[in-house]
Amino acid sequence: MKNVAVLILFSLLLSNNHYYNNLFAFSNTFNEIKKIELNNDSEVHLNQDSNNYINKIKPSLFSSIIPGSGQYFYNKQPHKGIVFISLEILGWIGYNYFTHKAEDFKYDYREYADNHWSFSNWCDFYYDYDDPNSEFRDLFSNELSGEYSSINSGHGLEFTYDDTDGIRRYMKTNTETFGLFYDENNFNQDGLAQEFVVERNLTMFKTHDFYEEIVKYDQFFTGWDDQNLIERSVNGWGTDNATSPNKAFAKNIYDKSVKNYKNQDWVMIVIYANHVISMVDALIVSSILSENASLSYDYNPTIDFHQAEIIIKLN
């Protein structure tokens, strides 16, 4: 088609009559020819663009699911692909390891706490340290006022029990209702709280918060069966706490479980990061490869007989 246009131009230049009129006519003719070429080429370019787009994103999609797969199978980067997939495998091995460790410690501290902490002990002995002569009174008192904290203050534990009509009731210990409930049933007298637990089928809600509170907070210290062996300890924030051998043992196991759960979280962050980095890397490399493979040339669609232009494109 371009050869035909060149022949027409050559014949026009050889003629002496109406040069500029002929040149204008040629310009219109050439533009019509060019339009036909562009329409034919547009369909080809559309298919090429569609294929290029698919080829660009395919490695990225594969790497987002299995890190390294896009590099290994599509971008012809086997070594990089092996690195990404190795990190993925190691990540999941580490995740499972820390998960199992955390769950094992969780089972251990819960079982130990169930055997050595009770609601009845907590109620029986809570006010035993409300004595001006007790060296541990400050551990259970308000830091500002110095007043001994009531049993229904601070954090709360949840439980259910059967009332006198056999109806199941719910209660939380850090409420005014529980304060009245505690006084009405004389839970501060030895043995009465345990009788109530048995007769009314009192059941604690043993959630994660329950175990966290009984191993961390002084408010629930007297629930431990060795609360008479009380000692003063300093926590990581420099605050004094009430502790005993059994509480300290349970707290140690609890801390190990928490530490392994945190390690599990960090490993999961690394796994996610590996997916994202592999996906982005595969997209960048596939785009570069696609551009290098689609180097082409084209004419400026506006014809200028005094200045011909050739444009190189990267698609």
Rosetta blueprint (number, residue, H / E / L):
1 M L
2 K H
3 N H
4 V H
5 A H
6 V H
7 L H
8 I H
9 L H
10 F H
11 S H
12 L H
13 L H
14 L H
15 S L
16 N L
17 N L
18 H L
19 Y H
20 Y H
21 N H
22 N H
23 L H
24 F H
25 A H
26 F H
27 S H
28 N H
29 T H
30 F H
31 N H
32 E H
33 I H
34 K H
35 K H
36 I H
37 E H
38 L H
39 N H
40 N H
41 D H
42 S H
43 E H
44 V H
45 H H
46 L H
47 N H
48 Q H
49 D H
50 S H
51 N H
52 N H
53 Y H
54 I H
55 N H
56 K H
57 I H
58 K H
59 P H
60 S H
61 L H
62 F H
63 S H
64 S H
65 I H
66 I L
67 P L
68 G L
69 S H
70 G H
71 Q H
72 Y H
73 F H
74 Y L
75 N L
76 K L
77 Q L
78 P H
79 H H
80 K H
81 G H
82 I H
83 V H
84 F H
85 I H
86 S H
87 L H
88 E H
89 I H
90 L H
91 G H
92 W H
93 I H
94 G H
95 Y H
96 N H
97 Y H
98 F H
99 T H
100 H H
101 K H
102 A H
103 E H
104 D H
105 F H
106 K H
107 Y H
108 D H
109 Y H
110 R H
111 E H
112 Y H
113 A H
114 D H
115 N H
116 H H
117 W E
118 S L
119 F H
120 S H
121 N H
122 W H
123 C H
124 D H
125 F H
126 Y H
127 Y H
128 D H
129 Y H
130 D L
131 D L
132 P L
133 N L
134 S L
135 E L
136 F L
137 R H
138 D H
139 L H
140 F H
141 S E
142 N L
143 E L
144 L L
145 S L
146 G L
147 E L
148 Y E
149 S L
150 S L
151 I L
152 N L
153 S L
154 G L
155 H L
156 G L
157 L L
158 E E
159 F E
160 T E
161 Y E
162 D E
163 D L
164 T L
165 D L
166 G L
167 I L
168 R E
169 R E
170 Y E
171 M E
172 K E
173 T L
174 N L
175 T L
176 E H
177 T H
178 F H
179 G H
180 L H
181 F H
182 Y H
183 D H
184 E H
185 N L
186 N L
187 F L
188 N L
189 Q L
190 D L
191 G L
192 L H
193 A H
194 Q H
195 E H
196 F H
197 V H
198 V H
199 E H
200 R L
201 N L
202 L L
203 T E
204 M E
205 F L
206 K L
207 T L
208 H H
209 D H
210 F H
211 Y H
212 E H
213 E H
214 I H
215 V H
216 K H
217 Y L
218 D H
219 Q H
220 F H
221 F H
222 T H
223 G H
224 W E
225 D L
226 D L
227 Q H
228 N H
229 L H
230 I L
231 E E
232 R E
233 S E
234 V E
235 N L
236 G L
237 W L
238 G L
239 T L
240 D E
241 N E
242 A E
243 T E
244 S L
245 P H
246 N H
247 K H
248 A H
249 F H
250 A H
251 K H
252 N H
253 I H
254 Y H
255 D H
256 K H
257 S H
258 V H
259 K H
260 N H
261 Y H
262 K H
263 N H
264 Q H
265 D H
266 W H
267 V H
268 M H
269 I H
270 V H
271 I H
272 Y H
273 A H
274 N H
275 H H
276 V H
277 I H
278 S H
279 M H
280 V H
281 D H
282 A H
283 L H
284 I H
285 V H
286 S H
287 S H
288 I H
289 L H
290 S H
291 E H
292 N H
293 A H
294 S L
295 L E
296 S E
297 Y E
298 D E
299 Y E
300 N L
301 P L
302 T L
303 I L
304 D L
305 F L
306 H L
307 Q L
308 A L
309 E L
310 I E
311 I E
312 I E
313 K E
314 L E
315 N L
